[in-house]
């Protein structure tokens, strides 16, 4: 399902080099932007989670919870 700004999304744990960078949770998409460094057509979502700093994640790793 396509992710839009304002959607409530869930995501799984995100690891980098074996270290958990982002624990699984639910957040709100506040911005969508293109992947300017990659050669693909992927989009990056900026996600705001209550009580945390915003973070970026590829939209293909997100699942829309409800609209």
CNS distance restraints for C-alpha pairs under 8 A (distance, minus, plus):
assign (resid   1 and name CA) (resid  63 and name CA) 7.45 0.50 0.50
assign (resid   1 and name CA) (resid  64 and name CA) 7.16 0.50 0.50
assign (resid   3 and name CA) (resid   7 and name CA) 6.70 0.50 0.50
assign (resid   3 and name CA) (resid  59 and name CA) 6.73 0.50 0.50
assign (resid   3 and name CA) (resid  62 and name CA) 7.80 0.50 0.50
assign (resid   3 and name CA) (resid  63 and name CA) 7.87 0.50 0.50
assign (resid   3 and name CA) (resid  64 and name CA) 6.72 0.50 0.50
assign (resid   4 and name CA) (resid  29 and name CA) 7.13 0.50 0.50
assign (resid   4 and name CA) (resid  32 and name CA) 7.52 0.50 0.50
assign (resid   5 and name CA) (resid  28 and name CA) 7.95 0.50 0.50
assign (resid   5 and name CA) (resid  29 and name CA) 5.12 0.50 0.50
assign (resid   5 and name CA) (resid  30 and name CA) 5.49 0.50 0.50
assign (resid   5 and name CA) (resid  31 and name CA) 5.72 0.50 0.50
assign (resid   5 and name CA) (resid  32 and name CA) 6.63 0.50 0.50
assign (resid   6 and name CA) (resid  28 and name CA) 6.03 0.50 0.50
assign (resid   6 and name CA) (resid  29 and name CA) 5.22 0.50 0.50
assign (resid   6 and name CA) (resid  30 and name CA) 5.97 0.50 0.50
assign (resid   7 and name CA) (resid  28 and name CA) 5.72 0.50 0.50
assign (resid   7 and name CA) (resid  29 and name CA) 5.61 0.50 0.50
assign (resid   7 and name CA) (resid  64 and name CA) 6.59 0.50 0.50
assign (resid   7 and name CA) (resid  65 and name CA) 7.82 0.50 0.50
assign (resid   7 and name CA) (resid  66 and name CA) 7.15 0.50 0.50
assign (resid   7 and name CA) (resid  67 and name CA) 5.81 0.50 0.50
assign (resid   8 and name CA) (resid  26 and name CA) 7.02 0.50 0.50
assign (resid   8 and name CA) (resid  27 and name CA) 5.73 0.50 0.50
assign (resid   8 and name CA) (resid  28 and name CA) 4.55 0.50 0.50
assign (resid   8 and name CA) (resid  29 and name CA) 6.60 0.50 0.50
assign (resid   8 and name CA) (resid  64 and name CA) 5.95 0.50 0.50
assign (resid   8 and name CA) (resid  65 and name CA) 5.63 0.50 0.50
assign (resid   8 and name CA) (resid  66 and name CA) 6.10 0.50 0.50
assign (resid   8 and name CA) (resid  67 and name CA) 6.76 0.50 0.50
assign (resid   9 and name CA) (resid  26 and name CA) 5.61 0.50 0.50
assign (resid   9 and name CA) (resid  27 and name CA) 5.54 0.50 0.50
assign (resid   9 and name CA) (resid  28 and name CA) 6.04 0.50 0.50
assign (resid   9 and name CA) (resid  29 and name CA) 7.20 0.50 0.50
assign (resid   9 and name CA) (resid  62 and name CA) 6.12 0.50 0.50
assign (resid   9 and name CA) (resid  63 and name CA) 5.33 0.50 0.50
assign (resid   9 and name CA) (resid  64 and name CA) 4.38 0.50 0.50
assign (resid   9 and name CA) (resid  65 and name CA) 5.17 0.50 0.50
assign (resid   9 and name CA) (resid  66 and name CA) 7.65 0.50 0.50
assign (resid  10 and name CA) (resid  24 and name CA) 7.52 0.50 0.50
assign (resid  10 and name CA) (resid  25 and name CA) 5.68 0.50 0.50
assign (resid  10 and name CA) (resid  26 and name CA) 4.30 0.50 0.50
assign (resid  10 and name CA) (resid  27 and name CA) 6.46 0.50 0.50
assign (resid  10 and name CA) (resid  62 and name CA) 5.88 0.50 0.50
assign (resid  10 and name CA) (resid  63 and name CA) 5.30 0.50 0.50
assign (resid  10 and name CA) (resid  64 and name CA) 6.44 0.50 0.50
assign (resid  10 and name CA) (resid  65 and name CA) 6.34 0.50 0.50
assign (resid  11 and name CA) (resid  24 and name CA) 5.50 0.50 0.50
assign (resid  11 and name CA) (resid  25 and name CA) 5.74 0.50 0.50
assign (resid  11 and name CA) (resid  26 and name CA) 6.48 0.50 0.50
assign (resid  11 and name CA) (resid  61 and name CA) 6.39 0.50 0.50
assign (resid  11 and name CA) (resid  62 and name CA) 5.10 0.50 0.50
assign (resid  11 and name CA) (resid  63 and name CA) 6.50 0.50 0.50
assign (resid  12 and name CA) (resid  23 and name CA) 6.91 0.50 0.50
assign (resid  12 and name CA) (resid  24 and name CA) 4.27 0.50 0.50
assign (resid  12 and name CA) (resid  25 and name CA) 6.79 0.50 0.50
assign (resid  12 and name CA) (resid  61 and name CA) 7.56 0.50 0.50
assign (resid  12 and name CA) (resid  62 and name CA) 7.96 0.50 0.50
assign (resid  13 and name CA) (resid  20 and name CA) 6.82 0.50 0.50
assign (resid  13 and name CA) (resid  21 and name CA) 7.64 0.50 0.50
assign (resid  13 and name CA) (resid  22 and name CA) 5.66 0.50 0.50
assign (resid  13 and name CA) (resid  23 and name CA) 4.51 0.50 0.50
assign (resid  13 and name CA) (resid  24 and name CA) 4.33 0.50 0.50
assign (resid  13 and name CA) (resid  25 and name CA) 7.95 0.50 0.50
assign (resid  14 and name CA) (resid  20 and name CA) 5.85 0.50 0.50
assign (resid  14 and name CA) (resid  21 and name CA) 5.61 0.50 0.50
assign (resid  14 and name CA) (resid  22 and name CA) 5.03 0.50 0.50
assign (resid  14 and name CA) (resid  23 and name CA) 6.47 0.50 0.50
assign (resid  14 and name CA) (resid  24 and name CA) 7.45 0.50 0.50
assign (resid  15 and name CA) (resid  19 and name CA) 5.27 0.50 0.50
assign (resid  15 and name CA) (resid  20 and name CA) 4.40 0.50 0.50
assign (resid  15 and name CA) (resid  21 and name CA) 5.40 0.50 0.50
assign (resid  15 and name CA) (resid  22 and name CA) 7.14 0.50 0.50
assign (resid  16 and name CA) (resid  20 and name CA) 6.60 0.50 0.50
assign (resid  16 and name CA) (resid  21 and name CA) 6.53 0.50 0.50
assign (resid  26 and name CA) (resid  49 and name CA) 6.83 0.50 0.50
assign (resid  27 and name CA) (resid  47 and name CA) 5.98 0.50 0.50
assign (resid  27 and name CA) (resid  48 and name CA) 5.53 0.50 0.50
assign (resid  27 and name CA) (resid  49 and name CA) 4.50 0.50 0.50
assign (resid  27 and name CA) (resid  50 and name CA) 7.25 0.50 0.50
assign (resid  28 and name CA) (resid  47 and name CA) 5.47 0.50 0.50
assign (resid  28 and name CA) (resid  48 and name CA) 5.33 0.50 0.50
assign (resid  28 and name CA) (resid  49 and name CA) 6.52 0.50 0.50
assign (resid  29 and name CA) (resid  45 and name CA) 6.24 0.50 0.50
assign (resid  29 and name CA) (resid  46 and name CA) 5.78 0.50 0.50
assign (resid  29 and name CA) (resid  47 and name CA) 4.59 0.50 0.50
assign (resid  29 and name CA) (resid  48 and name CA) 6.41 0.50 0.50
assign (resid  30 and name CA) (resid  45 and name CA) 7.50 0.50 0.50
assign (resid  30 and name CA) (resid  46 and name CA) 5.71 0.50 0.50
assign (resid  30 and name CA) (resid  47 and name CA) 5.89 0.50 0.50
assign (resid  30 and name CA) (resid  48 and name CA) 6.58 0.50 0.50
assign (resid  31 and name CA) (resid  45 and name CA) 5.82 0.50 0.50
assign (resid  31 and name CA) (resid  46 and name CA) 5.07 0.50 0.50
assign (resid  31 and name CA) (resid  47 and name CA) 7.41 0.50 0.50
assign (resid  32 and name CA) (resid  43 and name CA) 6.68 0.50 0.50
assign (resid  32 and name CA) (resid  44 and name CA) 5.73 0.50 0.50
assign (resid  32 and name CA) (resid  45 and name CA) 4.58 0.50 0.50
assign (resid  32 and name CA) (resid  46 and name CA) 6.26 0.50 0.50
assign (resid  33 and name CA) (resid  43 and name CA) 5.78 0.50 0.50
assign (resid  33 and name CA) (resid  44 and name CA) 5.26 0.50 0.50
assign (resid  33 and name CA) (resid  45 and name CA) 6.46 0.50 0.50
assign (resid  34 and name CA) (resid  41 and name CA) 7.40 0.50 0.50
assign (resid  34 and name CA) (resid  42 and name CA) 6.56 0.50 0.50
assign (resid  34 and name CA) (resid  43 and name CA) 4.68 0.50 0.50
assign (resid  34 and name CA) (resid  44 and name CA) 5.90 0.50 0.50
assign (resid  35 and name CA) (resid  39 and name CA) 7.96 0.50 0.50
assign (resid  35 and name CA) (resid  40 and name CA) 7.48 0.50 0.50
assign (resid  35 and name CA) (resid  41 and name CA) 7.08 0.50 0.50
assign (resid  35 and name CA) (resid  42 and name CA) 5.88 0.50 0.50
assign (resid  35 and name CA) (resid  43 and name CA) 5.61 0.50 0.50
assign (resid  35 and name CA) (resid  44 and name CA) 6.13 0.50 0.50
assign (resid  38 and name CA) (resid  42 and name CA) 7.99 0.50 0.50
assign (resid  42 and name CA) (resid  58 and name CA) 6.98 0.50 0.50
assign (resid  42 and name CA) (resid  59 and name CA) 7.44 0.50 0.50
assign (resid  42 and name CA) (resid  60 and name CA) 7.92 0.50 0.50
assign (resid  43 and name CA) (resid  58 and name CA) 5.93 0.50 0.50
assign (resid  43 and name CA) (resid  59 and name CA) 5.87 0.50 0.50
assign (resid  44 and name CA) (resid  56 and name CA) 6.34 0.50 0.50
assign (resid  44 and name CA) (resid  57 and name CA) 5.53 0.50 0.50
assign (resid  44 and name CA) (resid  58 and name CA) 4.46 0.50 0.50
assign (resid  44 and name CA) (resid  59 and name CA) 5.70 0.50 0.50
assign (resid  45 and name CA) (resid  56 and name CA) 5.55 0.50 0.50
assign (resid  45 and name CA) (resid  57 and name CA) 5.46 0.50 0.50
assign (resid  45 and name CA) (resid  58 and name CA) 6.07 0.50 0.50
assign (resid  45 and name CA) (resid  59 and name CA) 5.86 0.50 0.50
assign (resid  46 and name CA) (resid  54 and name CA) 6.40 0.50 0.50
assign (resid  46 and name CA) (resid  55 and name CA) 5.56 0.50 0.50
assign (resid  46 and name CA) (resid  56 and name CA) 4.50 0.50 0.50
assign (resid  46 and name CA) (resid  57 and name CA) 6.67 0.50 0.50
assign (resid  47 and name CA) (resid  54 and name CA) 5.41 0.50 0.50
assign (resid  47 and name CA) (resid  55 and name CA) 5.42 0.50 0.50
assign (resid  47 and name CA) (resid  56 and name CA) 6.12 0.50 0.50
assign (resid  47 and name CA) (resid  57 and name CA) 7.49 0.50 0.50
assign (resid  48 and name CA) (resid  52 and name CA) 7.13 0.50 0.50
assign (resid  48 and name CA) (resid  53 and name CA) 6.76 0.50 0.50
assign (resid  48 and name CA) (resid  54 and name CA) 4.51 0.50 0.50
assign (resid  48 and name CA) (resid  55 and name CA) 6.79 0.50 0.50
assign (resid  49 and name CA) (resid  53 and name CA) 7.18 0.50 0.50
assign (resid  49 and name CA) (resid  54 and name CA) 6.69 0.50 0.50
assign (resid  57 and name CA) (resid  61 and name CA) 7.18 0.50 0.50
assign (resid  58 and name CA) (resid  62 and name CA) 7.44 0.50 0.50
